Amino acid sequence: MPSHVLPLNADEDESISTQEMNTALSSLGEPPLSIDDIAFLRDHTGGQPLTWNRFIEVLLVT
């Protein structure tokens, strides 16, 4: 198992891109987000850019 998670927001902007999320998942040995996963996140964030806080809210609310 990897010893650390790669930075989630590598370009240091407010939003987390699909590529950044997939990089973080890969560093944990997990598969990339599927099209259904991406659609789920988009639906549950109201189409707003994904931020770390919004991601946590989606995990806690759903």
N, CA, C and O atoms as a CHARMM CRD file, in Angstrom:
* protein
*
  248
    1    1 MET  N      0.84600  -1.17500   0.00000 PROA 1      0.00000
    2    1 MET  CA     0.00000   0.00000   0.00000 PROA 1      0.00000
    3    1 MET  C      0.88900   1.23500   0.00000 PROA 1      0.00000
    4    1 MET  O      1.91000   1.26300   0.68700 PROA 1      0.00000
    5    2 PRO  N      0.50500   2.27600  -0.77800 PROA 2      0.00000
    6    2 PRO  CA     1.31600   3.49500  -0.82200 PROA 2      0.00000
    7    2 PRO  C      1.43500   4.12900   0.55800 PROA 2      0.00000
    8    2 PRO  O      0.54400   3.99700   1.39700 PROA 2      0.00000
    9    3 SER  N      2.53900   4.81000   0.77700 PROA 3      0.00000
   10    3 SER  CA     2.78300   5.39800   2.09300 PROA 3      0.00000
   11    3 SER  C      2.16000   6.76700   2.26600 PROA 3      0.00000
   12    3 SER  O      2.05300   7.25200   3.39300 PROA 3      0.00000
   13    4 HSD  N      1.74600   7.40600   1.17800 PROA 4      0.00000
   14    4 HSD  CA     1.14800   8.73100   1.30200 PROA 4      0.00000
   15    4 HSD  C      0.23700   9.02100   0.11200 PROA 4      0.00000
   16    4 HSD  O      0.32900   8.39000  -0.94100 PROA 4      0.00000
   17    5 VAL  N     -0.63900   9.99200   0.31600 PROA 5      0.00000
   18    5 VAL  CA    -1.53500  10.42600  -0.74300 PROA 5      0.00000
   19    5 VAL  C     -0.86700  11.58000  -1.46500 PROA 5      0.00000
   20    5 VAL  O     -0.33600  12.49600  -0.83600 PROA 5      0.00000
   21    6 LEU  N     -0.89500  11.53300  -2.78400 PROA 6      0.00000
   22    6 LEU  CA    -0.36300  12.64700  -3.56200 PROA 6      0.00000
   23    6 LEU  C     -1.23900  13.87300  -3.34700 PROA 6      0.00000
   24    6 LEU  O     -2.42000  13.72800  -3.03100 PROA 6      0.00000
   25    7 PRO  N     -0.69900  15.06700  -3.50700 PROA 7      0.00000
   26    7 PRO  CA    -1.50300  16.27600  -3.29600 PROA 7      0.00000
   27    7 PRO  C     -2.77100  16.25200  -4.14600 PROA 7      0.00000
   28    7 PRO  O     -2.72500  15.97000  -5.34300 PROA 7      0.00000
   29    8 LEU  N     -3.88700  16.54800  -3.51700 PROA 8      0.00000
   30    8 LEU  CA    -5.16200  16.49900  -4.20900 PROA 8      0.00000
   31    8 LEU  C     -5.36000  17.70400  -5.10800 PROA 8      0.00000
   32    8 LEU  O     -5.93100  17.57900  -6.19200 PROA 8      0.00000
   33    9 ASN  N     -4.90600  18.84900  -4.68500 PROA 9      0.00000
   34    9 ASN  CA    -5.11800  20.07400  -5.44600 PROA 9      0.00000
   35    9 ASN  C     -3.76900  20.62800  -5.87000 PROA 9      0.00000
   36    9 ASN  O     -3.32200  21.66000  -5.37000 PROA 9      0.00000
   37   10 ALA  N     -3.13900  19.94500  -6.77900 PROA 10     0.00000
   38   10 ALA  CA    -1.75400  20.23200  -7.16400 PROA 10     0.00000
   39   10 ALA  C     -1.54700  21.63100  -7.72900 PROA 10     0.00000
   40   10 ALA  O     -0.49000  22.22600  -7.52200 PROA 10     0.00000
   41   11 ASP  N     -2.54400  22.16800  -8.44500 PROA 11     0.00000
   42   11 ASP  CA    -2.36000  23.49900  -9.02300 PROA 11     0.00000
   43   11 ASP  C     -2.78100  24.62400  -8.08200 PROA 11     0.00000
   44   11 ASP  O     -2.73100  25.79700  -8.44900 PROA 11     0.00000
   45   12 GLU  N     -3.19300  24.26600  -6.88000 PROA 12     0.00000
   46   12 GLU  CA    -3.50800  25.19200  -5.78400 PROA 12     0.00000
   47   12 GLU  C     -4.62000  26.17600  -6.10500 PROA 12     0.00000
   48   12 GLU  O     -4.66200  27.26600  -5.53600 PROA 12     0.00000
   49   13 ASP  N     -5.53100  25.80400  -7.01800 PROA 13     0.00000
   50   13 ASP  CA    -6.71500  26.63400  -7.18900 PROA 13     0.00000
   51   13 ASP  C     -7.79200  26.09700  -6.25500 PROA 13     0.00000
   52   13 ASP  O     -7.56600  25.11200  -5.55200 PROA 13     0.00000
   53   14 GLU  N     -8.92400  26.71300  -6.23900 PROA 14     0.00000
   54   14 GLU  CA    -9.98900  26.30200  -5.32200 PROA 14     0.00000
   55   14 GLU  C    -10.63000  24.97300  -5.70200 PROA 14     0.00000
   56   14 GLU  O    -11.05800  24.21800  -4.82900 PROA 14     0.00000
   57   15 SER  N    -10.69800  24.68500  -6.99500 PROA 15     0.00000
   58   15 SER  CA   -11.41900  23.49900  -7.43300 PROA 15     0.00000
   59   15 SER  C    -10.49300  22.29200  -7.59000 PROA 15     0.00000
   60   15 SER  O     -9.28100  22.41400  -7.76200 PROA 15     0.00000
   61   16 ILE  N    -11.13000  21.12300  -7.52300 PROA 16     0.00000
   62   16 ILE  CA   -10.41200  19.86200  -7.69900 PROA 16     0.00000
   63   16 ILE  C    -10.88200  19.26700  -9.02100 PROA 16     0.00000
   64   16 ILE  O    -12.05500  18.92400  -9.17100 PROA 16     0.00000
   65   17 SER  N     -9.98100  19.14700  -9.96100 PROA 17     0.00000
   66   17 SER  CA   -10.34900  18.59700 -11.26700 PROA 17     0.00000
   67   17 SER  C    -10.47400  17.07700 -11.17900 PROA 17     0.00000
   68   17 SER  O     -9.99700  16.44400 -10.23700 PROA 17     0.00000
   69   18 THR  N    -11.12300  16.52600 -12.18000 PROA 18     0.00000
   70   18 THR  CA   -11.23100  15.06500 -12.26300 PROA 18     0.00000
   71   18 THR  C     -9.84500  14.44200 -12.30000 PROA 18     0.00000
   72   18 THR  O     -9.60600  13.41200 -11.67000 PROA 18     0.00000
   73   19 GLN  N     -8.93400  15.06200 -13.03800 PROA 19     0.00000
   74   19 GLN  CA    -7.57300  14.53100 -13.12600 PROA 19     0.00000
   75   19 GLN  C     -6.88900  14.55000 -11.75800 PROA 19     0.00000
   76   19 GLN  O     -6.20900  13.59000 -11.39300 PROA 19     0.00000
   77   20 GLU  N     -7.06400  15.63500 -11.00100 PROA 20     0.00000
   78   20 GLU  CA    -6.45900  15.71100  -9.66500 PROA 20     0.00000
   79   20 GLU  C     -7.05000  14.65100  -8.74400 PROA 20     0.00000
   80   20 GLU  O     -6.32400  14.02100  -7.97500 PROA 20     0.00000
   81   21 MET  N     -8.37200  14.45000  -8.81800 PROA 21     0.00000
   82   21 MET  CA    -9.02000  13.44200  -7.99100 PROA 21     0.00000
   83   21 MET  C     -8.52900  12.05000  -8.38600 PROA 21     0.00000
   84   21 MET  O     -8.26800  11.22100  -7.51400 PROA 21     0.00000
   85   22 ASN  N     -8.40000  11.78300  -9.68500 PROA 22     0.00000
   86   22 ASN  CA    -7.92100  10.47500 -10.14300 PROA 22     0.00000
   87   22 ASN  C     -6.47100  10.24100  -9.73700 PROA 22     0.00000
   88   22 ASN  O     -6.09700   9.10600  -9.44100 PROA 22     0.00000
   89   23 THR  N     -5.65200  11.27900  -9.71400 PROA 23     0.00000
   90   23 THR  CA    -4.27000  11.14600  -9.25100 PROA 23     0.00000
   91   23 THR  C     -4.24800  10.74400  -7.78600 PROA 23     0.00000
   92   23 THR  O     -3.49000   9.85900  -7.38900 PROA 23     0.00000
   93   24 ALA  N     -5.08500  11.39800  -6.98100 PROA 24     0.00000
   94   24 ALA  CA    -5.15700  11.06200  -5.55400 PROA 24     0.00000
   95   24 ALA  C     -5.65000   9.62800  -5.36700 PROA 24     0.00000
   96   24 ALA  O     -5.09500   8.88600  -4.55700 PROA 24     0.00000
   97   25 LEU  N     -6.67800   9.23500  -6.10000 PROA 25     0.00000
   98   25 LEU  CA    -7.19400   7.86500  -5.99400 PROA 25     0.00000
   99   25 LEU  C     -6.13000   6.85200  -6.39600 PROA 25     0.00000
  100   25 LEU  O     -5.96200   5.82600  -5.73700 PROA 25     0.00000
  101   26 SER  N     -5.42100   7.13800  -7.46400 PROA 26     0.00000
  102   26 SER  CA    -4.36100   6.24900  -7.93300 PROA 26     0.00000
  103   26 SER  C     -3.27500   6.07900  -6.87300 PROA 26     0.00000
  104   26 SER  O     -2.73500   4.98700  -6.70000 PROA 26     0.00000
  105   27 SER  N     -2.95500   7.17000  -6.16000 PROA 27     0.00000
  106   27 SER  CA    -1.91800   7.08400  -5.13400 PROA 27     0.00000
  107   27 SER  C     -2.34200   6.19400  -3.97500 PROA 27     0.00000
  108   27 SER  O     -1.50700   5.73600  -3.19500 PROA 27     0.00000
  109   28 LEU  N     -3.65600   5.95000  -3.86500 PROA 28     0.00000
  110   28 LEU  CA    -4.18300   5.05700  -2.83200 PROA 28     0.00000
  111   28 LEU  C     -4.44000   3.65200  -3.36600 PROA 28     0.00000
  112   28 LEU  O     -4.93800   2.78400  -2.64900 PROA 28     0.00000
  113   29 GLY  N     -4.09100   3.43900  -4.64400 PROA 29     0.00000
  114   29 GLY  CA    -4.30900   2.13200  -5.25400 PROA 29     0.00000
  115   29 GLY  C     -5.74900   1.91200  -5.67900 PROA 29     0.00000
  116   29 GLY  O     -6.17000   0.77000  -5.86900 PROA 29     0.00000
  117   30 GLU  N     -6.51200   2.98900  -5.83200 PROA 30     0.00000
  118   30 GLU  CA    -7.92100   2.89800  -6.20900 PROA 30     0.00000
  119   30 GLU  C     -8.08000   3.20500  -7.69600 PROA 30     0.00000
  120   30 GLU  O     -7.24400   3.89300  -8.28100 PROA 30     0.00000
  121   31 PRO  N     -9.15800   2.69500  -8.31100 PROA 31     0.00000
  122   31 PRO  CA    -9.39400   2.98700  -9.72400 PROA 31     0.00000
  123   31 PRO  C     -9.84300   4.43900  -9.90400 PROA 31     0.00000
  124   31 PRO  O    -10.30700   5.06600  -8.95200 PROA 31     0.00000
  125   32 PRO  N     -9.70700   4.97100 -11.11500 PROA 32     0.00000
  126   32 PRO  CA   -10.15400   6.33900 -11.37000 PROA 32     0.00000
  127   32 PRO  C    -11.67400   6.44600 -11.27800 PROA 32     0.00000
  128   32 PRO  O    -12.38900   5.44500 -11.31500 PROA 32     0.00000
  129   33 LEU  N    -12.14400   7.67800 -11.15900 PROA 33     0.00000
  130   33 LEU  CA   -13.58400   7.92100 -11.14500 PROA 33     0.00000
  131   33 LEU  C    -14.19400   7.47300 -12.46700 PROA 33     0.00000
  132   33 LEU  O    -13.63200   7.71000 -13.53600 PROA 33     0.00000
  133   34 SER  N    -15.33800   6.83000 -12.38000 PROA 34     0.00000
  134   34 SER  CA   -16.05700   6.42900 -13.59500 PROA 34     0.00000
  135   34 SER  C    -16.90500   7.60200 -14.07000 PROA 34     0.00000
  136   34 SER  O    -17.03900   8.60600 -13.37000 PROA 34     0.00000
  137   35 ILE  N    -17.46400   7.47000 -15.23900 PROA 35     0.00000
  138   35 ILE  CA   -18.37200   8.49700 -15.75800 PROA 35     0.00000
  139   35 ILE  C    -19.55500   8.65800 -14.80500 PROA 35     0.00000
  140   35 ILE  O    -20.02100   9.77400 -14.57300 PROA 35     0.00000
  141   36 ASP  N    -20.04400   7.53800 -14.25200 PROA 36     0.00000
  142   36 ASP  CA   -21.15000   7.59900 -13.29000 PROA 36     0.00000
  143   36 ASP  C    -20.73400   8.32600 -12.00700 PROA 36     0.00000
  144   36 ASP  O    -21.51700   9.09300 -11.44800 PROA 36     0.00000
  145   37 ASP  N    -19.50600   8.08600 -11.54200 PROA 37     0.00000
  146   37 ASP  CA   -19.00600   8.78400 -10.34800 PROA 37     0.00000
  147   37 ASP  C    -18.95000  10.29500 -10.59000 PROA 37     0.00000
  148   37 ASP  O    -19.35500  11.08600  -9.73900 PROA 37     0.00000
  149   38 ILE  N    -18.45000  10.67300 -11.74500 PROA 38     0.00000
  150   38 ILE  CA   -18.32800  12.09300 -12.09200 PROA 38     0.00000
  151   38 ILE  C    -19.71500  12.72500 -12.17000 PROA 38     0.00000
  152   38 ILE  O    -19.92000  13.83200 -11.67200 PROA 38     0.00000
  153   39 ALA  N    -20.66800  12.03200 -12.79100 PROA 39     0.00000
  154   39 ALA  CA   -22.04100  12.54500 -12.89000 PROA 39     0.00000
  155   39 ALA  C    -22.65800  12.67700 -11.50400 PROA 39     0.00000
  156   39 ALA  O    -23.34700  13.65900 -11.22600 PROA 39     0.00000
  157   40 PHE  N    -22.42200  11.70400 -10.63400 PROA 40     0.00000
  158   40 PHE  CA   -22.93300  11.75700  -9.26400 PROA 40     0.00000
  159   40 PHE  C    -22.40700  12.98400  -8.54000 PROA 40     0.00000
  160   40 PHE  O    -23.17600  13.71000  -7.91000 PROA 40     0.00000
  161   41 LEU  N    -21.09800  13.22200  -8.62300 PROA 41     0.00000
  162   41 LEU  CA   -20.51400  14.39000  -7.97100 PROA 41     0.00000
  163   41 LEU  C    -21.08300  15.68200  -8.54800 PROA 41     0.00000
  164   41 LEU  O    -21.39900  16.61100  -7.80400 PROA 41     0.00000
  165   42 ARG  N    -21.21100  15.74200  -9.86200 PROA 42     0.00000
  166   42 ARG  CA   -21.74900  16.94000 -10.52100 PROA 42     0.00000
  167   42 ARG  C    -23.17700  17.19900 -10.05400 PROA 42     0.00000
  168   42 ARG  O    -23.54300  18.33500  -9.75100 PROA 42     0.00000
  169   43 ASP  N    -23.98300  16.13800  -9.99700 PROA 43     0.00000
  170   43 ASP  CA   -25.38100  16.28300  -9.57100 PROA 43     0.00000
  171   43 ASP  C    -25.47700  16.74400  -8.11800 PROA 43     0.00000
  172   43 ASP  O    -26.33000  17.56300  -7.77700 PROA 43     0.00000
  173   44 HSD  N    -24.60500  16.21800  -7.27200 PROA 44     0.00000
  174   44 HSD  CA   -24.69100  16.51700  -5.84100 PROA 44     0.00000
  175   44 HSD  C    -23.95300  17.79400  -5.42900 PROA 44     0.00000
  176   44 HSD  O    -23.98400  18.17700  -4.25900 PROA 44     0.00000
  177   45 THR  N    -23.30600  18.43900  -6.36500 PROA 45     0.00000
  178   45 THR  CA   -22.67800  19.72800  -6.06700 PROA 45     0.00000
  179   45 THR  C    -23.38200  20.84600  -6.82900 PROA 45     0.00000
  180   45 THR  O    -22.90200  21.98000  -6.85900 PROA 45     0.00000
  181   46 GLY  N    -24.51200  20.52700  -7.44000 PROA 46     0.00000
  182   46 GLY  CA   -25.25900  21.53200  -8.17100 PROA 46     0.00000
  183   46 GLY  C    -24.52600  22.06700  -9.38200 PROA 46     0.00000
  184   46 GLY  O    -24.78900  23.18400  -9.82600 PROA 46     0.00000
  185   47 GLY  N    -23.61000  21.28000  -9.91800 PROA 47     0.00000
  186   47 GLY  CA   -22.84600  21.70900 -11.07800 PROA 47     0.00000
  187   47 GLY  C    -21.73300  22.69500 -10.75300 PROA 47     0.00000
  188   47 GLY  O    -21.01900  23.14600 -11.64900 PROA 47     0.00000
  189   48 GLN  N    -21.58300  23.03200  -9.46500 PROA 48     0.00000
  190   48 GLN  CA   -20.50900  23.94000  -9.05900 PROA 48     0.00000
  191   48 GLN  C    -19.17800  23.20000  -9.09500 PROA 48     0.00000
  192   48 GLN  O    -19.14500  21.97300  -8.99700 PROA 48     0.00000
  193   49 PRO  N    -18.08200  23.94100  -9.23500 PROA 49     0.00000
  194   49 PRO  CA   -16.77600  23.28300  -9.22000 PROA 49     0.00000
  195   49 PRO  C    -16.59700  22.48400  -7.92200 PROA 49     0.00000
  196   49 PRO  O    -17.03100  22.90500  -6.85000 PROA 49     0.00000
  197   50 LEU  N    -15.96200  21.34800  -8.04600 PROA 50     0.00000
  198   50 LEU  CA   -15.71600  20.50000  -6.88400 PROA 50     0.00000
  199   50 LEU  C    -14.56300  21.07600  -6.07500 PROA 50     0.00000
  200   50 LEU  O    -13.47100  21.30000  -6.59600 PROA 50     0.00000
  201   51 THR  N    -14.82200  21.30900  -4.80300 PROA 51     0.00000
  202   51 THR  CA   -13.78500  21.72900  -3.87100 PROA 51     0.00000
  203   51 THR  C    -13.67600  20.64300  -2.81900 PROA 51     0.00000
  204   51 THR  O    -14.53100  19.76200  -2.73100 PROA 51     0.00000
  205   52 TRP  N    -12.61400  20.71000  -2.01800 PROA 52     0.00000
  206   52 TRP  CA   -12.46300  19.71300  -0.95900 PROA 52     0.00000
  207   52 TRP  C    -13.66400  19.76100  -0.01900 PROA 52     0.00000
  208   52 TRP  O    -14.17800  18.71100   0.36700 PROA 52     0.00000
  209   53 ASN  N    -14.12300  20.95300   0.35800 PROA 53     0.00000
  210   53 ASN  CA   -15.27300  21.07400   1.26000 PROA 53     0.00000
  211   53 ASN  C    -16.53400  20.49500   0.64000 PROA 53     0.00000
  212   53 ASN  O    -17.29000  19.79600   1.31500 PROA 53     0.00000
  213   54 ARG  N    -16.77200  20.77600  -0.63900 PROA 54     0.00000
  214   54 ARG  CA   -17.95400  20.21800  -1.29900 PROA 54     0.00000
  215   54 ARG  C    -17.86700  18.69300  -1.38300 PROA 54     0.00000
  216   54 ARG  O    -18.87100  18.00100  -1.21800 PROA 54     0.00000
  217   55 PHE  N    -16.67400  18.17600  -1.63700 PROA 55     0.00000
  218   55 PHE  CA   -16.49900  16.72300  -1.70100 PROA 55     0.00000
  219   55 PHE  C    -16.84900  16.09000  -0.36200 PROA 55     0.00000
  220   55 PHE  O    -17.55800  15.08500  -0.31400 PROA 55     0.00000
  221   56 ILE  N    -16.35400  16.67500   0.72800 PROA 56     0.00000
  222   56 ILE  CA   -16.66100  16.16500   2.07300 PROA 56     0.00000
  223   56 ILE  C    -18.16000  16.25400   2.34100 PROA 56     0.00000
  224   56 ILE  O    -18.74400  15.31600   2.88200 PROA 56     0.00000
  225   57 GLU  N    -18.79000  17.36700   1.97100 PROA 57     0.00000
  226   57 GLU  CA   -20.23500  17.51900   2.16400 PROA 57     0.00000
  227   57 GLU  C    -21.00100  16.42800   1.42200 PROA 57     0.00000
  228   57 GLU  O    -21.94700  15.86100   1.96900 PROA 57     0.00000
  229   58 VAL  N    -20.60900  16.12600   0.18500 PROA 58     0.00000
  230   58 VAL  CA   -21.27100  15.07800  -0.57700 PROA 58     0.00000
  231   58 VAL  C    -21.12800  13.74200   0.14100 PROA 58     0.00000
  232   58 VAL  O    -22.09000  12.98100   0.24100 PROA 58     0.00000
  233   59 LEU  N    -19.93500  13.45800   0.63800 PROA 59     0.00000
  234   59 LEU  CA   -19.72000  12.19000   1.35200 PROA 59     0.00000
  235   59 LEU  C    -20.56500  12.10000   2.61600 PROA 59     0.00000
  236   59 LEU  O    -21.09300  11.03500   2.93500 PROA 59     0.00000
  237   60 LEU  N    -20.69800  13.21500   3.33900 PROA 60     0.00000
  238   60 LEU  CA   -21.44000  13.20400   4.59500 PROA 60     0.00000
  239   60 LEU  C    -22.94500  13.22000   4.40100 PROA 60     0.00000
  240   60 LEU  O    -23.67700  12.64900   5.21000 PROA 60     0.00000
  241   61 VAL  N    -23.42300  13.86500   3.34000 PROA 61     0.00000
  242   61 VAL  CA   -24.85200  14.03000   3.13700 PROA 61     0.00000
  243   61 VAL  C    -25.47400  12.83200   2.41600 PROA 61     0.00000
  244   61 VAL  O    -26.63400  12.49700   2.65900 PROA 61     0.00000
  245   62 THR  N    -24.71900  12.19200   1.54100 PROA 62     0.00000
  246   62 THR  CA   -25.29200  11.08700   0.76300 PROA 62     0.00000
  247   62 THR  C    -24.96700   9.74700   1.34200 PROA 62     0.00000
  248   62 THR  O    -25.38000   8.72300   0.79800 PROA 62     0.00000
